[in-house]
Amino acid sequence: MTAQSVPQAQNQTSLPPEEQLHTVNARVVVERVAQVRAGHRAEALAFARASVERLSTEHAGVLGAQVFEETFGTKDRIHFLIHLDSLACYEDLLRMWDEAKPEHGAEEWNRLFVEGSVQETVLMPQFWGMYGTKVDGELEKQSTVYRNAGPVSLPPAREQSSLPLDRILHSGNAGIVMHRTGQMASEYRSEARQFGRVVAESINKNLPGECTVFVYEEAFGQADQLHWLIHLKDINTYMRLLELHVRDEEVRDIYFRDWIPAEKGGGTWAGLFLDGTMSDVALTPLH
């Protein structure tokens, strides 16, 4: 299969693309990972596709889902990206699982997937000042969370970039979604978040329509774990990323400048994250 023929996740449901939730317009993304039980691949994939259609169409605008396989990682490991309009919608999601018909419920999950392999990670789009971190005293005041006097509503990842919508890739229209994680050093948690956002926007600016990156925070899991969702047009775009980081001096400077303040000892981005914690998983839309 060529890169150009890889299907898009937005075609997994009958809901029109413009009505779907995805990684850029959702306010919460729940990644559910499960390992298919040996000998049950065909049934498990059919179950996954049916679950995506049910979630996306029955609760359009509130809940939505897409399903991916690991491109180069563990075979038959399925990743559901479940998009929510708010954190409160997670209760609706749990209610859906509880009230599902037998063919969609817990018994089918138990039959089709390996015990103990189902794991969820709750991701919230990062905004300046999140979790008591500091930037420059001004950016923190620009987020909708800071400016709105009413109840707090998480801003979608879309607010992280000034790119026009037609130049943005997301989980629905990307050929590959790469999920990168890194554990921030507690002492440099503010600097690490700033670095994460600057790197993401440098890629967005230089590869519009080819690669779009957004930053997310992990809720209810490992504290100070940073997540990037890197949306690639196709697998060939990965080479464009490598090229960008070799040839563009402005981008290269991001990695070689001092991110750690002199009063903390100075240092490049390498000191912002704990050794051995940076990891990538590439995901291909299930087809």
N, C-alpha and C positions, 0 to 999 in steps of 0.2 A: 504493500500500500504506500503510495506516495504521500509526501507531506500535504500536498494540495487536496488529497482526497479524504483526509482525516475529518470525520464529521464534527459538528459543533454541538455542545450540550444543549443549546437552546432548541434543537430539533428533537429532543427526547420527549417532549410533551406537545399536545395539540394546542396549548395556549400560545397565542401570538407572541413573538419575541418582545414587543413593546409593552406587554402586560406582565412580563415575568420579573421576578426578583432574581438578583444575581449578586456577585461579590462587590459590585460598585454602588448599587442603589439600596442594598439591604443595610439595616442598622446592626444586625447581629448575624454572624455566620457560624453554624454548628457543623463541625466536621465529624462525621461518624465513620469509623473505620471498622471493617469486619473481614475476616478470613473465610473464604468459601470452603466448605467441607469437601474433602476429596470425593470425586464421583458425582458431585451435585452442581457442577459449573453451569450447565444449561438452565437448570431450574432456578438457580440463584440469580443469574442474570435476568431471567424473565421476571422474577420476583422484584428485583431492583428497579427494572423499567416500569413495572406496574405501580410500584410505590411512588416513584417520581411523578407519574401521571396523576395519581390520586392526590398527593400532597399539593401539587401545583395547580390543579384545576378546581379542587373542592374549596380551597382557601386562597384563591388568587388575590394578590395584593397584600396578603398578610403572611402567608407561608409559601415557600417554593423550594424545589429541590432539583438537584442535578447529580448524576452519578458518574464516577471516573474509575479507571483502573490504573495501577502503577505502570508507568511507561517502561522503566528499566529495573524496578525493584522486585518485591515479592510477588510472584505470580498468583493470580486469583485473590488478591487482596483488593477489596472494593472500598472506595471512598465516596460517601455521600456528602455533598455540600448542601446543607439545609439553610435556607435564607429566611430570616425573620424580619418583620418590620419593626419589632421592638423586643426587648428582653422579656417582657410580659408574655409575648406570644409563645415562649417556650412551654408555658403551661398548656396552651392549646395543642402544641405538638404532643406532649405527654398524654393528653386526653385522647388524641387521635389514635395513638398506639394502643391505649387501654381499651378503646371502644371499637377497634378494628374487627372486621369479620375474621373468622378463623384462618382463611387463606392469606390474610395480610398481617396477622397478629404474632404474638410471642411464640406460639408453637412452630410457626414456619421459620422464624428467626432461629430457633433452637435446632430445627432439623437441617437447615441449609448452611449455617455458619458454625465455625468451631467455637466450643465453649471457652469463655474468657477472652475471646479475641475482639469483641465489640467494645470500642472505646470512643468516647466523645471528647472533643475539645471545643470550647466556646470562645469564639474570636469576636472582638469588638473593634471597629475601625479606630485607629489612634487619632487623638486630637491633642493639640498643644496644651501642656499643663496637666495632662492626665496623670493620675496617681501621685500627685504632689511633686511633680518634676518642674524644672525651671528651664526656660530658653533664654529670653533676653528682657523679660518684663513687659514686653509689648505683644508678642505673638500669642502669649497665653490669653490675652484679653480679646483676641479676634475670633475665638471659637464660639459657635452658637451656644455651647454649654455655659460659657462665661456671660455672654451678652443677654441671653434670655432670662427674664426674671421669673417665669413660670416654672412648671414641672420640667425636670431634666429629660431631654430626649437625645439619644445618641445620634451624632451626625453620621451620615453614610460616608463611605470611603471617597465618594465623588468629590467631597469638599477638600480633599488633600491636593488636588491638582486643578490648574487653570485651563487644561486642555479642553477643547470642544468635544462634545459627546461623540461625534462621528470619528474622532481620532483615538478613542479610548477602547481598549480591549478589556473584557471581563470574563467571568467563568462561562458565560453563555456563548460568546462568539470567538473565544480563543481556541486554537488547535491543541495547545499544551498549557497546563497550569502548573507552575513550579512552586512548591511550598517550601520556603526556607525558614528555619528557626535558629535562634541564637540566644544563649543565656547571658544577660547583661551582668556585669560586675556591679555590685550594690553601690560601691563608691562612685561609680561613673554612670549611674542610671539615667541622669538627665542628659549627659553628653551622648550616651549611646542612642537614646531616642532621637535626638537631633540628627545624629549621623544617619540613622535609618531613614529618616524622612528626606534628607538632602540627597542621599544616594538614589532613592526611589524617584525623586523628581528629576534628577539629572538624566536618568534613563528615559523617563517619560518625555522629556524635552527633546532628546536626541533621536529617539526612535518612535515618533508618534505613529500610531496605526500598526506598528510592528511589535512593540513590547510595552506593556503598561504595568507599573508596579505600585502596590498599595501596602500600607503598614497596618498591622493589627496587634492588639494586646490580648493576652490570654486571661480570661476571667475564670475564677473557680479552680484554677490549676496551679502550675508552677509560677510563683511570683517573679516579675521582671523577666519573663520569657517574651522575646520579641518575635513577631511573625511577619514575613513578607509573602504576599501572594503575587507571583510574577507571571503575567499573562502573555504568552508568546503566540504570535500569529500561526507559526508552525515550527517544526523541529529545527528547520534551517535558521530560524531567528536566533537560536542559541549561539551560532557562529557570529552573527551580527553583534551580539552582546560582547563576545570575546574581542572582536575587532574594535568596538567602541572603547573598551578599557585599555587597549594597547595604543591606539592612534590618537585619541582625543586628549590633549594635554589638560584641558579644564577638568575633565572627568578624572583623569589620573591624579590630579592635584588633591582631589577629595580624599584619596586613600593615603597620601603621603604628608598631608598637613597635620599639625598638632591639634588633636581633639581634646586631649587631656590638658587642662589649664596648668600653667607653670607652677602655681601654688600647690598643685597636687602632684607635681613631679614631671609634668609634660608627657607627651607620647602620642603616637598615631592611633588610628581606630583599632589596631590590633589589641590594645590594652583595654578596650571597652567591653569585651566579651570574654567569658571564661574559656580557657583552652579546651578544644575538643568538643565544644557544644554547638558549633555551626553545622547545620545539616540540611540537605536538600532532598525533596521527593518530587519527581516529575509525574504528572497525572494526565492521562489521555481520556477524553470523553468516551464513555461506554457506547459501543455500537453493535 
